[in-house]
Amino acid sequence: MRILTAVVLLSFGACAATAQLAKPSSWDEVPHEAASATREFSPELRNELARIRDAALEDNYAYTELEHLTDSIGPRPIGSAQADTAVHYVADELRKLGLEVRLEPVMVHRFVRGNDTAELVEYPGQAPGTKQKIVVAALMGNTPTPEQGITGEIVVAHSFDHLISLGRDKVAGKIVLFDYPYDSRKAAAGRSGAAYGESVRYRSSGPVAAAKLGAIASLVRSTGDGAYRLAHTGYSADAHIPAAAVTAEDSMLIDRLAQKGPVRIHLSLPTHVGPEVQSYNVIGDLKGSEHPDQIVIVSGHLDSWDLGTGAIDDGAGVVVAMETAELLHRLNLHPKRTIRVIAWMNEEMGATGRDLYTKENDSQIANHIAAMESDLGAEHPLGFHARISEAAQQELSPVLDALQPIGANLFDVVTSSPETDIELLSDKGVPAFGIWQNGMKYFTYHHTAADTLDKVVPGELRENAACMAVMSYALAQTPDPLPR
């Protein structure tokens, strides 16, 4: 998952929206189904949705695929050998399910991490001849340090306004640390996306703001809910100065020390973006039996950051999309419309895979009936973030009924795209869906070395697969396309 601009347009904006649920005109009135839902969802289709749900809850296909992606192939940063291996692996697996598969070339800049290190070399109360190690991870998009590293005094800013108030005289020639915390209270209240959005802008825009005042480097407190001394890497707008994240614990340590006296740090951040190379979106079509030109997308992004193995961000999204095809293949169900499985490339570092797909399919946008992506991990799903019309909400109530037994029967209706890779399609009017996970752990681990397979609960992954498969089959099978 990435942030699209320095101003932070949230790809997960749904998380901060208010859930809007269909309700009776009075709470003591028995709710009734919309006429459009009754018309579009035959008893046969409702039974098929229940079959798909139940089969998904007993199926380990997604977990087995995720295990291979993460344990065997490993991290998949753009332009890497692992990313290329993952592309061909997913393509081959989709071919085994009978899908028509093609690889769509995407040009990417290879991300190469060096041995990022940092240590405090001067600070109040320092024991003679000692230094303190700081856990650090360089951010993508900025200038690496010279071979010998850089050393400078730290100036701490608690917000952009605070930085501006310090002025150039106090910032120029120094290293800025943005010590802005992730709001765990919001996360505990179910608004983890909103908490992330507030803090991640310091990662994405902080280096630019620091550079404008003459800073020689920028540090940011890790964006996430972890208290495990984990550094969260990620995208940052190019500021032409070195930039890195430090752990929440180290950020608070530096802040405390800086209140007592000068603090100097030595940084070595050789991480850099390499030359442009070719990668691929993986596109697999389960052809529709009656309307093959009408397309329902199910998707996740295949690239990952390099610190962990990309299990929750976003191997999980890829494998639940793959399982949609596997379930329909195994149950011998043939949707009327084409279900298109996409493993997007380069969501994390520019979303160029999304851009290319939208450009290449511009003349066919009207034939895209819906687009769905999962990019918030694999925790228990609550339902869907959805950018859809009120008429579509009413019509899809049988889908929510089918998912009610697993507690995934909510719509969170949003005004912008629920996910990054389907954003351009959504902006062109294609109904867009993102699986809405509870988000209690995602922002603790994503973009860190702890994004590994053990963070995925197999039963919860199966619930996510049920959500994507049930919704996509419904969208592909109703007599009429979803109203826009």
Phi, psi and omega in degrees: 000140181222168175259138192280325182220170179294341179274353177070081169268112191285120174292342180250031185306339178302329184299330184267356182278167178268130179298131180242116185244143174296135182216155178292161182296334175223144185291344177263015179255135179292125180292152178228153183283143177295147180301325180295324178293317178298321181291318188276334185248098178289162174304324179296315180295320179297321177294322178295321178298320178294321178297316180297314179303309184295322179294320180298323183287349178249004191255129178258013183304310184299317182294320179297317178295319180294322178301318180292316181301319187269313184282319185270312180277317175089200181299150187230056177296151185301142178079001184270163175297325179295319179298318180294318178298318180297320178304308184288328176295311180298319179300315180295321180295323178290324177297324178298334180270004176089012180279150171277115190246138171222153177254124182260112185299134178228125177277130182224158173263125184295135178262122185236113178267132174268202179267089182287126180221157176206147175207143175283127183251347177207130182193158182299136177079011184298131174289139183304134176076013182243164175222168176238127177288140175241132180279124191220151174220122179297149178263147178286138173110001183236175186279131175292158175288161172300167184304323181276000182080185176226153177231135180199165176281142180267135168243127186266132174238135181262356177192170175296319179298320178297317178301313181299321181294333178292323178079165183299324183301325182266351185251322185303132179081002182245176178252120182274133171246119173271106179261077181244120187278150167287132186277096182295335180293319177296318180299318180295335179270009177089014180242050182296324179296320178294319178298318179297316181299325180291323185268330187290340180294337176287331174286316186281326185245345184304313180301322178296314180297319180293318181297325180298334180260011173091013178295149180267348176194165181224136174240153178222141173296135185306139182270099180165172189262015185276143172241044187236024182053048177257130174271129179262113175279183178157182181283144174217138177299139186296118181247359180062024170225157176298146180212142182206162172259141171246159182294159178301319180297316181289325177298315179293323177301311181298319179300316180297316180295320183295337177287344182259338182169181182298141176233127178242143184229145173252128182242136169233109185230078182281358180303137182209168175260123185273191182292163181287135177226170182263132171232197187209144156281139173261124183235120180235126183254123167267099193296136178290146183280334182240323182231068185296341180279348178266132194237134170243118182270134166237137191198167170203170179257138189273332179287158179214171170284169192265347186287316177257208179244013172066039181285308181269342180226086003220041176304323180300318179296320179297314187286331176288330173293318177298322182292333174305312179294320181296319180295314181294323177297314184290325180274000179058043177258137186237098182296150180290325180256162180285129170262119184254115176270125179236128168256101185289149175247139173073037172293323188288330192234034176145346179056034181288334175296317176299314183299316181295314181301314182296320178296314183293335183249019185303320182287349182249010183302321181298337179273357175275107186285326179194159176225134182228141177218148171244121180210038175229027175098207185221028178282175182307126180278140176263343183149231187222136158283132186217131171256086186219167181283163177297323178297322179293320177303313182296320183292329186271009181303327177296332176294315178296324176300319181294330183264357180301323181299337178255009177073025182247048190243035177247146167253132171248099188276129187235164183257356174228170185302137179288341181216160188291311189290339178257010186298314182293323176296316179299318180294338177269007174101000179287127176305131189235140183227141169232140178290130185263098176273163183290341170069020183288332185240344189306311185281000170282323192247335187293148182067016180236173176294347182267006176280084186225169188302326184296345178281351182262123175272118186307318180297323179288325175297321177296323177297320178297319178297321178299317180299311183292318183291317181295312182295315183294321179294320177299315180295329182273349191245340182296153182303322183242149175299157180298133178295141182261000000 
